Amino acid sequence: MADGGASEILMLITGLITAGIAASVLIASWGGIASSIESNKTQLEADTMTKASLTSDPMDMSWNQTACNLTIHLQNTGKLVLKNGEIGVIVNGSDTSISNRRMLTSTTDWIQGNVLELRICPTGLTLNPGDETVLTIIVRSEEYRGVSGTYAFSEVIRIG
């Protein structure tokens, strides 16, 4: 009977150690999951507060084929400051280069309500007056709680 008690205590101690290890693994995993959820929540919050809109007349876009110059105006309609140096522009599925960018206000920051003028050159496209094409814009915000928000939108435009 004395032998049975010792083996039972040994099994109890082994079970307790195993349960402790399993609990610590679960707690560590839960901490990682909670951190990931918080990070995703912050990213979603930043994306929600990042927004821009086209203020140019989409049915009469200024285009100069010779100079490869399509002029567009974008307004920051979100709550976060946007990075005017990190803008993606796609015209009819073609990448573009931005030849000039300027704020149409007295400040240099692209804060809510400010309008940015872009002169872009769509790579390899020939556009004629009356042509309709798709313009896609991607903007990025300054950092908010360690993450940058992004916003993308597309608009059908007509060359004037």
N, C-alpha and C positions, 0 to 999 in steps of 0.2 A: 504494500500500500504506500510505503514511503517513496518508492520509485515512481508510482503513478502521479503523486503530487508534484514531484520535481519536473516530470515531463509536461504536466499541465501548465506549470508556471512558465516553463521554457516556451511552450506554444503560445501562451498568453502574451509574453514579452515579444515574441516574433510577430504576432498579430498586431500588437500595438505599434511596433516599429514600422511595419508595412503600412498600417493605416496612417501613421504620421507622415511617411514619405508620400503616399498618395494624396493626402490633404495638402501638403506643401506644393506638389506639382499642380494640383487643381487651383490653388490660390494664385500661384505664379501665372498660370494660363489665364485666369480671370482678370488679373491685372493687365496683361497684354491686350486682352479683348476690350476691356474698358478704355484703355489708352487709345486703341484703334478707333473705337466708336467716337471718342471725344475728338480725335483728329479729323475724322470724316465729318462730324457735325460742324467743326470750325470751317472746313473747306466748303461745305454746303452753304454756310452762313456768308462766307466771303463771295461765293459765286452768286448768291441771291442779291447782294448789295452792289454787284458789278453789272453795269448796263450802259449801252450807248445806242444812239439811233441816228439814222441818216436824216440830215436836215436839208440836203439838196433836193430839188424837185426830181423825183425818180423818173418822170416822164419827159425830162428835158435836160439830160446830162451833158455838160460841156466836154467836148472831145476834139482833140487836134491830132489827126492821124500822122501828119508830117513830123510833129515833135513827139509823138507817142505820149500824149498828155491827157489823161482823164482826171478832171478836177472833182473832188467830192468833199462834202462837209459833214463832219460827225459831231454830235453833241453828247457830252457825258450826262446821261439821265439816271445814273446810279448814285449811290451814296458815298462810294469810295473814290479816291483820286485815281485816275487812270494813268498808265505809263504811255506817254505819246511816242516813245521810242520802241515800243513792243506791240506793233499792230500788224496783223496779217490781213492781206487783201487778196481775194481770188476773183477773177472776172472770167465767167464762162468756163470754169474749171482750170484756167491757166493762172499760174503764179504771176505776181506783179512785183515790180520794184517801185519803191517810193522815192521819187526824185526831190520832193520838197514837202515840208510840213511846217505849218505855222499856226499859232493860236490867234484867233480873231478877237481876243480880249487883251487887256493890259497886263494880265498875269501870265507867267510861263507855265504854271501848274494847270493840269487838265482836271479841274475840280468840277463838281456838279454844276451843270448849266453852261459851262464853257464850250465853245465850238472850236474844233480843230479842222483846218483846211489841209487836204492831202492832194498832191499831184502824183498820180501813179501812171506806170507804163505797163499795160498787160503784155506779157511776153508772147510774141508770135500771133497776135490777133489783128485782123483787119476788120474794123468796124465802120459802118456807114450810117449817115443820118437816117433815123427811123428804125434801125436795128434794135431789137430787144434782146437782152442778155441777163444773166444772173450775176449779181454782185454779192459776194460773201465777205463779211467783216468779222475779225476776231480781235478782241481787245483784252487787255490784262490790267489788273489793278495793282496799286502799291500793296505792300504787305499789310495784312490785317491778322493780328495774333499769330504771326509766324507763317502765314500762307498767303498766296496771291489768288484773287478771284479771276475767273475767266468768263467771257460772254461772247457768243457768236450768233450772228443773224444773217439772213439772206434776204435780198430784195430784187425784184425784177426791175430793171432800168431800161429806159429807151434813150438812145443816142440822139441828141438834138442837133 
